[in-house]
Amino acid sequence: MKPIARLQLIVTLAAILGIVIYGPIAQLPHYSDFADQRTLLGVPNAANVLSNLGFAVVGLWGLVVLWPKRRDPMLASGWPGYVLFLVAIVLTAAGSAYYHLAPDNARLVWDRLPIALACAGLLAGVCAENNRNVNGGRLAMALALAAAASVAWWRFTEQRGSGDLRPYLLLQALTFFLIPMWQVIHRAPRRDIVAFGCAIGFYALAKVAEINDRELLTALHLSGHTLKHLLATAATAVIVGLLVSRVRNDQHAQTHADALSRRPSRL
Protein backbone atom coordinates (compact mmCIF):
# COMPACT_ATOMS: atom_id res chain seq x y z
CA MET A 1 0.00 0.00 0.00
CA LYS A 2 1.31 3.45 -0.93
CA PRO A 3 2.11 5.86 1.94
CA ILE A 4 -0.67 8.23 0.84
CA ALA A 5 -3.29 5.48 0.88
CA ARG A 6 -1.94 4.27 4.21
CA LEU A 7 -2.31 7.76 5.73
CA GLN A 8 -5.91 8.04 4.55
CA LEU A 9 -6.69 4.61 5.98
CA ILE A 10 -5.04 5.46 9.30
CA VAL A 11 -7.04 8.71 9.65
CA THR A 12 -10.31 6.94 8.85
CA LEU A 13 -9.66 3.98 11.14
CA ALA A 14 -8.52 6.30 13.95
CA ALA A 15 -11.76 8.27 13.66
CA ILE A 16 -13.84 5.09 13.71
CA LEU A 17 -11.90 3.72 16.69
CA GLY A 18 -12.29 7.03 18.51
CA ILE A 19 -16.08 7.10 18.26
CA VAL A 20 -16.33 3.40 19.16
CA ILE A 21 -14.33 4.02 22.33
CA TYR A 22 -16.27 7.23 23.09
CA GLY A 23 -19.57 5.39 23.05
CA PRO A 24 -23.04 6.33 21.81
CA ILE A 25 -23.70 10.01 21.10
CA ALA A 26 -27.29 10.89 21.89
CA GLN A 27 -29.25 13.71 20.33
CA LEU A 28 -29.38 16.81 22.52
CA PRO A 29 -32.47 17.01 24.74
CA HIS A 30 -35.21 19.18 23.28
CA TYR A 31 -33.31 19.32 19.97
CA SER A 32 -36.47 20.26 18.07
CA ASP A 33 -37.46 23.04 20.48
CA PHE A 34 -36.23 25.92 18.32
CA ALA A 35 -36.15 29.50 19.55
CA ASP A 36 -37.90 31.13 16.61
CA GLN A 37 -41.43 29.76 16.30
CA ARG A 38 -43.01 32.81 14.70
CA THR A 39 -45.59 32.38 11.94
CA LEU A 40 -45.44 34.40 8.73
CA LEU A 41 -48.18 34.40 6.07
CA GLY A 42 -49.61 31.25 7.60
CA VAL A 43 -46.26 29.40 7.56
CA PRO A 44 -45.36 28.08 11.03
CA ASN A 45 -41.75 28.43 12.11
CA ALA A 46 -41.42 30.59 9.02
CA ALA A 47 -37.80 31.74 9.36
CA ASN A 48 -36.48 28.19 9.75
CA VAL A 49 -38.71 26.93 6.93
CA LEU A 50 -38.14 29.68 4.37
CA SER A 51 -34.39 29.98 4.98
CA ASN A 52 -34.06 26.62 3.20
CA LEU A 53 -34.92 28.21 -0.15
CA GLY A 54 -31.26 29.09 -0.62
CA PHE A 55 -30.31 25.41 -0.80
CA ALA A 56 -32.76 24.86 -3.64
CA VAL A 57 -31.45 27.87 -5.55
CA VAL A 58 -27.81 26.82 -5.20
CA GLY A 59 -28.46 23.17 -6.03
CA LEU A 60 -30.56 23.98 -9.09
CA TRP A 61 -27.99 26.54 -10.24
CA GLY A 62 -25.31 23.86 -10.13
CA LEU A 63 -27.43 21.26 -11.91
CA VAL A 64 -28.52 23.62 -14.69
CA VAL A 65 -25.03 24.93 -15.40
CA LEU A 66 -22.95 21.81 -14.78
CA TRP A 67 -25.11 19.01 -16.19
CA PRO A 68 -24.36 19.95 -19.83
CA LYS A 69 -20.65 20.15 -18.89
CA ARG A 70 -20.51 16.88 -16.95
CA ARG A 71 -18.05 15.34 -19.45
CA ASP A 72 -15.73 18.34 -19.32
CA PRO A 73 -12.19 17.21 -18.35
CA MET A 74 -12.29 19.65 -15.43
CA LEU A 75 -15.35 17.90 -14.01
CA ALA A 76 -15.80 14.40 -15.43
CA SER A 77 -13.77 12.32 -12.96
CA GLY A 78 -15.54 13.72 -9.91
CA TRP A 79 -18.97 14.15 -11.52
CA PRO A 80 -20.73 11.11 -9.95
CA GLY A 81 -19.96 12.51 -6.52
CA TYR A 82 -20.69 16.09 -7.42
CA VAL A 83 -24.06 15.32 -9.00
CA LEU A 84 -24.98 13.43 -5.82
CA PHE A 85 -23.96 16.52 -3.86
CA LEU A 86 -26.07 18.84 -6.04
CA VAL A 87 -29.17 16.65 -5.91
CA ALA A 88 -28.72 16.29 -2.14
CA ILE A 89 -28.63 20.09 -1.73
CA VAL A 90 -31.99 20.39 -3.48
CA LEU A 91 -33.37 17.56 -1.35
CA THR A 92 -32.01 19.32 1.76
CA ALA A 93 -34.19 22.33 0.96
CA ALA A 94 -37.28 20.11 0.75
CA GLY A 95 -36.41 17.84 3.67
CA SER A 96 -35.42 20.60 6.06
CA ALA A 97 -38.47 22.71 5.20
CA TYR A 98 -40.71 19.68 5.76
CA TYR A 99 -39.07 19.03 9.14
CA HIS A 100 -39.30 22.62 10.35
CA LEU A 101 -42.99 22.94 9.53
CA ALA A 102 -43.68 20.57 12.44
CA PRO A 103 -40.38 19.47 14.03
CA ASP A 104 -40.23 15.93 15.42
CA ASN A 105 -37.92 12.93 15.10
CA ALA A 106 -39.95 11.26 12.36
CA ARG A 107 -39.55 14.32 10.14
CA LEU A 108 -35.96 14.85 11.21
CA VAL A 109 -35.00 11.76 9.21
CA TRP A 110 -35.82 13.65 6.00
CA ASP A 111 -33.70 16.59 7.14
CA ARG A 112 -30.64 14.53 8.03
CA LEU A 113 -30.71 12.10 5.11
CA PRO A 114 -29.96 14.64 2.34
CA ILE A 115 -27.30 16.30 4.50
CA ALA A 116 -25.57 12.93 4.86
CA LEU A 117 -25.89 12.34 1.10
CA ALA A 118 -24.34 15.76 0.40
CA CYS A 119 -21.32 14.85 2.54
CA ALA A 120 -21.07 11.50 0.73
CA GLY A 121 -21.17 13.27 -2.63
CA LEU A 122 -18.42 15.70 -1.70
CA LEU A 123 -16.19 12.92 -0.40
CA ALA A 124 -16.71 10.87 -3.57
CA GLY A 125 -16.21 13.82 -5.91
CA VAL A 126 -13.00 15.13 -4.37
CA CYS A 127 -11.54 11.65 -3.87
CA ALA A 128 -12.19 10.59 -7.46
CA GLU A 129 -10.78 13.72 -9.06
CA ASN A 130 -7.62 13.55 -6.93
CA ASN A 131 -7.10 9.81 -7.38
CA ARG A 132 -7.48 8.56 -10.93
CA ASN A 133 -7.46 4.94 -9.77
CA VAL A 134 -10.79 5.42 -8.01
CA ASN A 135 -14.05 4.66 -9.81
CA GLY A 136 -16.11 7.75 -8.99
CA GLY A 137 -19.46 6.13 -9.71
CA ARG A 138 -18.89 3.12 -7.49
CA LEU A 139 -17.47 5.25 -4.70
CA ALA A 140 -20.42 7.64 -4.84
CA MET A 141 -22.85 4.73 -4.67
CA ALA A 142 -21.03 3.10 -1.75
CA LEU A 143 -20.85 6.34 0.22
CA ALA A 144 -24.50 7.12 -0.52
CA LEU A 145 -25.47 3.76 0.97
CA ALA A 146 -23.25 4.46 3.99
CA ALA A 147 -24.91 7.88 4.39
CA ALA A 148 -28.39 6.37 4.31
CA ALA A 149 -27.30 3.69 6.78
CA SER A 150 -25.95 6.31 9.20
CA VAL A 151 -29.32 8.06 9.37
CA ALA A 152 -31.20 4.75 9.54
CA TRP A 153 -29.01 3.68 12.47
CA TRP A 154 -29.81 6.89 14.36
CA ARG A 155 -33.54 6.44 13.75
CA PHE A 156 -33.45 2.77 14.73
CA THR A 157 -31.59 3.44 17.98
CA GLU A 158 -33.72 6.53 18.74
CA GLN A 159 -36.90 4.49 18.52
CA ARG A 160 -35.39 2.06 21.01
CA GLY A 161 -34.77 4.87 23.50
CA SER A 162 -31.00 5.26 23.09
CA GLY A 163 -30.36 7.26 19.93
CA ASP A 164 -26.83 7.07 18.55
CA LEU A 165 -25.57 9.73 16.14
CA ARG A 166 -22.03 8.40 15.81
CA PRO A 167 -22.15 7.15 12.19
CA TYR A 168 -23.93 10.32 11.04
CA LEU A 169 -21.43 12.61 12.81
CA LEU A 170 -18.49 10.49 11.62
CA LEU A 171 -19.47 11.04 8.00
CA GLN A 172 -19.48 14.80 8.50
CA ALA A 173 -16.19 14.74 10.41
CA LEU A 174 -14.45 12.71 7.69
CA THR A 175 -15.66 15.21 5.11
CA PHE A 176 -13.90 18.00 7.00
CA PHE A 177 -10.69 16.05 7.59
CA LEU A 178 -10.21 13.95 4.45
CA ILE A 179 -10.99 16.54 1.77
CA PRO A 180 -8.32 19.07 2.85
CA MET A 181 -5.86 16.21 3.32
CA TRP A 182 -6.50 14.85 -0.19
CA GLN A 183 -6.14 18.30 -1.69
CA VAL A 184 -2.81 18.97 0.02
CA ILE A 185 -1.39 15.51 -0.67
CA HIS A 186 -2.37 15.55 -4.34
CA ARG A 187 -1.43 19.21 -4.78
CA ALA A 188 -4.83 20.41 -5.83
CA PRO A 189 -5.03 23.89 -7.41
CA ARG A 190 -4.83 26.72 -4.92
CA ARG A 191 -8.33 27.92 -5.83
CA ASP A 192 -9.75 24.51 -4.89
CA ILE A 193 -8.00 24.49 -1.53
CA VAL A 194 -9.12 28.05 -0.75
CA ALA A 195 -12.72 27.41 -1.84
CA PHE A 196 -13.12 24.24 0.20
CA GLY A 197 -11.39 25.93 3.14
CA CYS A 198 -13.92 28.78 2.97
CA ALA A 199 -16.80 26.31 2.68
CA ILE A 200 -15.61 24.39 5.73
CA GLY A 201 -15.25 27.69 7.59
CA PHE A 202 -18.82 28.71 6.74
CA TYR A 203 -20.12 25.32 7.87
CA ALA A 204 -18.18 25.53 11.14
CA LEU A 205 -19.75 28.94 11.79
CA ALA A 206 -23.14 27.40 10.96
CA LYS A 207 -22.65 24.80 13.70
CA VAL A 208 -21.66 27.52 16.18
CA ALA A 209 -24.79 29.48 15.27
CA GLU A 210 -26.92 26.38 15.73
CA ILE A 211 -25.62 25.89 19.26
CA ASN A 212 -26.46 29.53 20.12
CA ASP A 213 -29.96 29.44 18.67
CA ARG A 214 -31.81 31.35 21.38
CA GLU A 215 -28.99 33.76 22.26
CA LEU A 216 -28.68 34.95 18.64
CA LEU A 217 -32.44 35.42 18.36
CA THR A 218 -32.33 37.71 21.39
CA ALA A 219 -29.33 39.65 20.11
CA LEU A 220 -30.06 39.82 16.38
CA HIS A 221 -33.77 38.99 16.08
CA LEU A 222 -32.49 36.20 13.82
CA SER A 223 -32.26 32.79 15.44
CA GLY A 224 -29.09 30.74 15.43
CA HIS A 225 -30.79 27.93 13.54
CA THR A 226 -31.99 30.26 10.78
CA LEU A 227 -28.48 31.70 10.59
CA LYS A 228 -27.16 28.15 10.39
CA HIS A 229 -29.23 27.59 7.24
CA LEU A 230 -27.91 30.80 5.67
CA LEU A 231 -24.28 30.03 6.49
CA ALA A 232 -24.60 26.45 5.28
CA THR A 233 -26.12 27.80 2.06
CA ALA A 234 -23.09 30.05 1.67
CA ALA A 235 -20.83 27.01 2.13
CA THR A 236 -22.59 25.11 -0.65
CA ALA A 237 -22.59 28.19 -2.89
CA VAL A 238 -18.80 28.47 -2.60
CA ILE A 239 -18.34 24.87 -3.73
CA VAL A 240 -20.85 25.13 -6.59
CA GLY A 241 -19.27 28.42 -7.63
CA LEU A 242 -15.88 26.71 -7.77
CA LEU A 243 -17.19 23.94 -10.01
CA VAL A 244 -18.94 26.43 -12.29
CA SER A 245 -15.79 28.55 -12.57
CA ARG A 246 -13.80 25.48 -13.56
CA VAL A 247 -15.88 24.67 -16.61
CA ARG A 248 -16.30 28.32 -17.60
CA ASN A 249 -12.57 29.02 -17.38
CA ASP A 250 -11.87 25.85 -19.32
CA GLN A 251 -14.38 26.90 -21.99
CA HIS A 252 -12.86 30.39 -22.23
CA ALA A 253 -9.37 28.93 -22.53
CA GLN A 254 -10.52 26.59 -25.30
CA THR A 255 -12.29 29.43 -27.13
CA HIS A 256 -9.14 31.55 -26.93
CA ALA A 257 -7.01 28.67 -28.20
CA ASP A 258 -9.40 28.09 -31.11
CA ALA A 259 -9.29 31.78 -32.01
CA LEU A 260 -5.51 31.76 -32.04
CA SER A 261 -5.44 28.67 -34.22
CA ARG A 262 -7.67 30.39 -36.78
CA ARG A 263 -5.61 33.59 -36.84
CA PRO A 264 -3.73 33.91 -40.15
CA SER A 265 0.00 33.67 -39.96
CA ARG A 266 2.02 36.87 -40.59
CA LEU A 267 5.10 35.00 -41.64
FIVEXSE-854405 format. One record per residue (C-alpha): residue number from 0; residue in three letters; y, x, z. Coordinates in steps of 0.001 Angstrom, whole numbers, plus 500000, padded with zeros to 6 digits. Each point is the difference from the previous one (the first is absolute). Layout:
BEGIN
ATOM; NUM; ala; Y; X; Z;
...
! end
This chain:
BEGIN
ATOM; 0; met; 500000; 500000; 500000;
ATOM; 1; lys; 503450; 501308; 499073;
ATOM; 2; pro; 502407; 500806; 502872;
ATOM; 3; ile; 502370; 497214; 498898;
ATOM; 4; ala; 497249; 497385; 500038;
ATOM; 5; arg; 498796; 501346; 503334;
ATOM; 6; leu; 503487; 499635; 501512;
ATOM; 7; gln; 500284; 496400; 498822;
ATOM; 8; leu; 496571; 499217; 501431;
ATOM; 9; ile; 500850; 501647; 503316;
ATOM; 10; val; 503244; 498000; 500357;
ATOM; 11; thr; 498230; 496731; 499198;
ATOM; 12; leu; 497047; 500647; 502288;
ATOM; 13; ala; 502314; 501148; 502809;
ATOM; 14; ala; 501973; 496752; 499717;
ATOM; 15; ile; 496815; 497924; 500046;
ATOM; 16; leu; 498637; 501937; 502979;
ATOM; 17; gly; 503303; 499610; 501815;
ATOM; 18; ile; 500077; 496210; 499758;
ATOM; 19; val; 496296; 499749; 500899;
ATOM; 20; ile; 500624; 502003; 503171;
ATOM; 21; tyr; 503201; 498064; 500757;
ATOM; 22; gly; 498161; 496700; 499957;
ATOM; 23; pro; 500941; 496522; 498759;
ATOM; 24; ile; 503685; 499345; 499296;
ATOM; 25; ala; 500879; 496412; 500791;
ATOM; 26; gln; 502815; 498043; 498442;
ATOM; 27; leu; 503106; 499865; 502181;
ATOM; 28; pro; 500195; 496915; 502227;
ATOM; 29; his; 502175; 497250; 498532;
ATOM; 30; tyr; 500142; 501909; 496692;
ATOM; 31; ser; 500934; 496840; 498102;
ATOM; 32; asp; 502781; 499011; 502407;
ATOM; 33; phe; 502885; 501222; 497840;
ATOM; 34; ala; 503573; 500083; 501238;
ATOM; 35; asp; 501636; 498254; 497056;
ATOM; 36; gln; 498627; 496468; 499685;
ATOM; 37; arg; 503053; 498417; 498402;
ATOM; 38; thr; 499567; 497423; 497245;
ATOM; 39; leu; 502020; 500148; 496787;
ATOM; 40; leu; 499997; 497261; 497341;
ATOM; 41; gly; 496853; 498574; 501529;
ATOM; 42; val; 498153; 503340; 499957;
ATOM; 43; pro; 498675; 500908; 503474;
ATOM; 44; asn; 500357; 503609; 501084;
ATOM; 45; ala; 502157; 500326; 496902;
ATOM; 46; ala; 501146; 503622; 500347;
ATOM; 47; asn; 496452; 501323; 500387;
ATOM; 48; val; 498740; 497770; 497180;
ATOM; 49; leu; 502747; 500569; 497437;
ATOM; 50; ser; 500300; 503750; 500612;
ATOM; 51; asn; 496647; 500329; 498225;
ATOM; 52; leu; 501583; 499143; 496650;
ATOM; 53; gly; 500881; 503661; 499528;
ATOM; 54; phe; 496327; 500945; 499820;
ATOM; 55; ala; 499445; 497552; 497157;
ATOM; 56; val; 503012; 501305; 498094;
ATOM; 57; val; 498947; 503646; 500350;
ATOM; 58; gly; 496353; 499344; 499167;
ATOM; 59; leu; 500806; 497903; 496936;
ATOM; 60; trp; 502560; 502575; 498854;
ATOM; 61; gly; 497322; 502670; 500113;
ATOM; 62; leu; 497398; 497889; 498213;
ATOM; 63; val; 502358; 498905; 497228;
ATOM; 64; val; 501315; 503495; 499290;
ATOM; 65; leu; 496880; 502077; 500620;
ATOM; 66; trp; 497196; 497842; 498591;
ATOM; 67; pro; 500940; 500749; 496352;
ATOM; 68; lys; 500201; 503711; 500940;
ATOM; 69; arg; 496732; 500141; 501945;
ATOM; 70; arg; 498461; 502455; 497496;
ATOM; 71; asp; 502995; 502324; 500130;
ATOM; 72; pro; 498870; 503537; 500970;
ATOM; 73; met; 502440; 499903; 502923;
ATOM; 74; leu; 498258; 496938; 501423;
ATOM; 75; ala; 496500; 499553; 498572;
ATOM; 76; ser; 497917; 502027; 502472;
ATOM; 77; gly; 501399; 498227; 503056;
ATOM; 78; trp; 500433; 496575; 498388;
ATOM; 79; pro; 496952; 498233; 501565;
ATOM; 80; gly; 501404; 500774; 503437;
ATOM; 81; tyr; 503581; 499266; 499098;
ATOM; 82; val; 499228; 496632; 498422;
ATOM; 83; leu; 498107; 499080; 503175;
ATOM; 84; phe; 503099; 501024; 501963;
ATOM; 85; leu; 502316; 497891; 497813;
ATOM; 86; val; 497811; 496901; 500139;
ATOM; 87; ala; 499634; 500444; 503766;
ATOM; 88; ile; 503801; 500092; 500407;
ATOM; 89; val; 500309; 496645; 498252;
ATOM; 90; leu; 497169; 498619; 502135;
ATOM; 91; thr; 501758; 501351; 503101;
ATOM; 92; ala; 503007; 497824; 499202;
ATOM; 93; ala; 497783; 496911; 499791;
ATOM; 94; gly; 497724; 500869; 502918;
ATOM; 95; ser; 502769; 500992; 502397;
ATOM; 96; ala; 502109; 496944; 499138;
ATOM; 97; tyr; 496967; 497763; 500563;
ATOM; 98; tyr; 499348; 501641; 503378;
ATOM; 99; his; 503594; 499776; 501208;
ATOM; 100; leu; 500314; 496307; 499182;
ATOM; 101; ala; 497629; 499307; 502911;
ATOM; 102; pro; 498908; 503298; 501584;
ATOM; 103; asp; 496458; 500156; 501389;
ATOM; 104; asn; 497000; 502305; 499689;
ATOM; 105; ala; 498332; 497975; 497251;
ATOM; 106; arg; 503059; 500396; 497780;
ATOM; 107; leu; 500530; 503590; 501078;
ATOM; 108; val; 496906; 500962; 497995;
ATOM; 109; trp; 501893; 499179; 496787;
ATOM; 110; asp; 502937; 502120; 501148;
ATOM; 111; arg; 497944; 503059; 500887;
ATOM; 112; leu; 497567; 499933; 497082;
ATOM; 113; pro; 502540; 500746; 497230;
ATOM; 114; ile; 501657; 502665; 502156;
ATOM; 115; ala; 496638; 501730; 500364;
ATOM; 116; leu; 499408; 499674; 496240;
ATOM; 117; ala; 503416; 501551; 499296;
ATOM; 118; cys; 499089; 503023; 502143;
ATOM; 119; ala; 496650; 500245; 498193;
ATOM; 120; gly; 501769; 499908; 496639;
ATOM; 121; leu; 502430; 502749; 500926;
ATOM; 122; leu; 497219; 502231; 501295;
ATOM; 123; ala; 497953; 499478; 496836;
ATOM; 124; gly; 502948; 500501; 497661;
ATOM; 125; val; 501317; 503211; 501538;
ATOM; 126; cys; 496519; 501459; 500503;
ATOM; 127; ala; 498935; 499343; 496405;
ATOM; 128; glu; 503136; 501416; 498407;
ATOM; 129; asn; 499822; 503158; 502124;
ATOM; 130; asn; 496260; 500525; 499554;
ATOM; 131; arg; 498756; 499618; 496443;
ATOM; 132; asn; 496374; 500022; 501163;
ATOM; 133; val; 500484; 496665; 501763;
ATOM; 134; asn; 499242; 496738; 498197;
ATOM; 135; gly; 503088; 497944; 500824;
ATOM; 136; gly; 498380; 496646; 499278;
ATOM; 137; arg; 496988; 500576; 502224;
ATOM; 138; leu; 502127; 501417; 502784;
ATOM; 139; ala; 502396; 497045; 499863;
ATOM; 140; met; 497086; 497578; 500167;
ATOM; 141; ala; 498370; 501819; 502920;
ATOM; 142; leu; 503244; 500179; 501972;
ATOM; 143; ala; 500781; 496344; 499258;
ATOM; 144; leu; 496641; 499035; 501496;
ATOM; 145; ala; 500698; 502217; 503012;
ATOM; 146; ala; 503422; 498346; 500399;
ATOM; 147; ala; 498486; 496514; 499928;
ATOM; 148; ala; 497323; 501088; 502463;
ATOM; 149; ser; 502620; 501357; 502421;
ATOM; 150; val; 501746; 496624; 500167;
ATOM; 151; ala; 496690; 498119; 500171;
ATOM; 152; trp; 498937; 502199; 502934;
ATOM; 153; trp; 503200; 499199; 501888;
ATOM; 154; arg; 499552; 496271; 499395;
ATOM; 155; phe; 496332; 500082; 500981;
ATOM; 156; thr; 500674; 501863; 503251;
ATOM; 157; glu; 503084; 497872; 500760;
ATOM; 158; gln; 497966; 496819; 499779;
ATOM; 159; arg; 497563; 501506; 502490;
ATOM; 160; gly; 502814; 500618; 502487;
ATOM; 161; ser; 500386; 503770; 499587;
ATOM; 162; gly; 502004; 500643; 496845;
ATOM; 163; asp; 499806; 503527; 498620;
ATOM; 164; leu; 502669; 501264; 497590;
ATOM; 165; arg; 498660; 503544; 499669;
ATOM; 166; pro; 498758; 499872; 496375;
ATOM; 167; tyr; 503166; 498223; 498849;
ATOM; 168; leu; 502287; 502497; 501770;
ATOM; 169; leu; 497886; 502942; 498819;
ATOM; 170; leu; 500544; 499026; 496375;
ATOM; 171; gln; 503768; 499989; 500500;
ATOM; 172; ala; 499938; 503290; 501907;
ATOM; 173; leu; 497968; 501733; 497284;
ATOM; 174; thr; 502503; 498796; 497416;
ATOM; 175; phe; 502789; 501761; 501888;
ATOM; 176; phe; 498045; 503212; 500590;
ATOM; 177; leu; 497908; 500481; 496867;
ATOM; 178; ile; 502584; 499216; 497321;
ATOM; 179; pro; 502528; 502665; 501074;
ATOM; 180; met; 497139; 502465; 500471;
ATOM; 181; trp; 498646; 499361; 496496;
ATOM; 182; gln; 503450; 500362; 498500;
ATOM; 183; val; 500673; 503324; 501702;
ATOM; 184; ile; 496536; 501421; 499314;
ATOM; 185; his; 500042; 499017; 496331;
ATOM; 186; arg; 503661; 500946; 499557;
ATOM; 187; ala; 501199; 496594; 498948;
ATOM; 188; pro; 503481; 499805; 498421;
ATOM; 189; arg; 502825; 500203; 502495;
ATOM; 190; arg; 501206; 496494; 499091;
ATOM; 191; asp; 496587; 498580; 500936;
ATOM; 192; ile; 499973; 501751; 503361;
ATOM; 193; val; 503560; 498883; 500785;
ATOM; 194; ala; 499361; 496401; 498905;
ATOM; 195; phe; 496837; 499599; 502040;
ATOM; 196; gly; 501690; 501724; 502940;
ATOM; 197; cys; 502851; 497472; 499827;
ATOM; 198; ala; 497529; 497121; 499712;
ATOM; 199; ile; 498076; 501187; 503052;
ATOM; 200; gly; 503304; 500364; 501863;
ATOM; 201; phe; 501016; 496427; 499143;
ATOM; 202; tyr; 496612; 498699; 501132;
ATOM; 203; ala; 500207; 501942; 503269;
ATOM; 204; leu; 503408; 498429; 500654;
ATOM; 205; ala; 498466; 496617; 499171;
ATOM; 206; lys; 497398; 500489; 502735;
ATOM; 207; val; 502721; 500985; 502484;
ATOM; 208; ala; 501961; 496872; 499089;
ATOM; 209; glu; 496894; 497872; 500454;
ATOM; 210; ile; 499511; 501295; 503539;
ATOM; 211; asn; 503645; 499166; 500851;
ATOM; 212; asp; 499911; 496494; 498555;
ATOM; 213; arg; 501910; 498153; 502707;
ATOM; 214; glu; 502409; 502822; 500880;
ATOM; 215; leu; 501184; 500306; 496384;
ATOM; 216; leu; 500478; 496238; 499717;
ATOM; 217; thr; 502290; 500117; 503033;
ATOM; 218; ala; 501939; 503000; 498720;
ATOM; 219; leu; 500169; 499272; 496271;
ATOM; 220; his; 499164; 496289; 499698;
ATOM; 221; leu; 497209; 501273; 497744;
ATOM; 222; ser; 496592; 500236; 501618;
ATOM; 223; gly; 497949; 503169; 499991;
ATOM; 224; his; 497196; 498294; 498108;
ATOM; 225; thr; 502328; 498805; 497244;
ATOM; 226; leu; 501441; 503505; 499807;
ATOM; 227; lys; 496453; 501321; 499794;
ATOM; 228; his; 499436; 497930; 496850;
ATOM; 229; leu; 503209; 501320; 498434;
ATOM; 230; leu; 499231; 503634; 500823;
ATOM; 231; ala; 496420; 499676; 498783;
ATOM; 232; thr; 501345; 498478; 496782;
ATOM; 233; ala; 502256; 503031; 499612;
ATOM; 234; ala; 496958; 502265; 500458;
ATOM; 235; thr; 498099; 498240; 497223;
ATOM; 236; ala; 503077; 499997; 497758;
ATOM; 237; val; 500290; 503793; 500295;
ATOM; 238; ile; 496391; 500455; 498866;
ATOM; 239; val; 500259; 497495; 497143;
ATOM; 240; gly; 503293; 501575; 498954;
ATOM; 241; leu; 498295; 503392; 499863;
ATOM; 242; leu; 497225; 498688; 497760;
ATOM; 243; val; 502493; 498250; 497721;
ATOM; 244; ser; 502119; 503149; 499717;
ATOM; 245; arg; 496934; 501999; 499014;
ATOM; 246; val; 499188; 497917; 496944;
ATOM; 247; arg; 503647; 499582; 499011;
ATOM; 248; asn; 500700; 503730; 500222;
ATOM; 249; asp; 496833; 500693; 498065;
ATOM; 250; gln; 501046; 497494; 497328;
ATOM; 251; his; 503497; 501518; 499757;
ATOM; 252; ala; 498538; 503495; 499703;
ATOM; 253; gln; 497659; 498850; 497232;
ATOM; 254; thr; 502837; 498231; 498169;
ATOM; 255; his; 502119; 503148; 500196;
ATOM; 256; ala; 497117; 502132; 498728;
ATOM; 257; asp; 499426; 497606; 497092;
ATOM; 258; ala; 503686; 500107; 499098;
ATOM; 259; leu; 499984; 503785; 499970;
ATOM; 260; ser; 496906; 500064; 497827;
ATOM; 261; arg; 501726; 497771; 497440;
ATOM; 262; arg; 503200; 502060; 499941;
ATOM; 263; pro; 500319; 501883; 496688;
ATOM; 264; ser; 499755; 503729; 500188;
ATOM; 265; arg; 503200; 502024; 499366;
ATOM; 266; leu; 498132; 503079; 498957;
! end
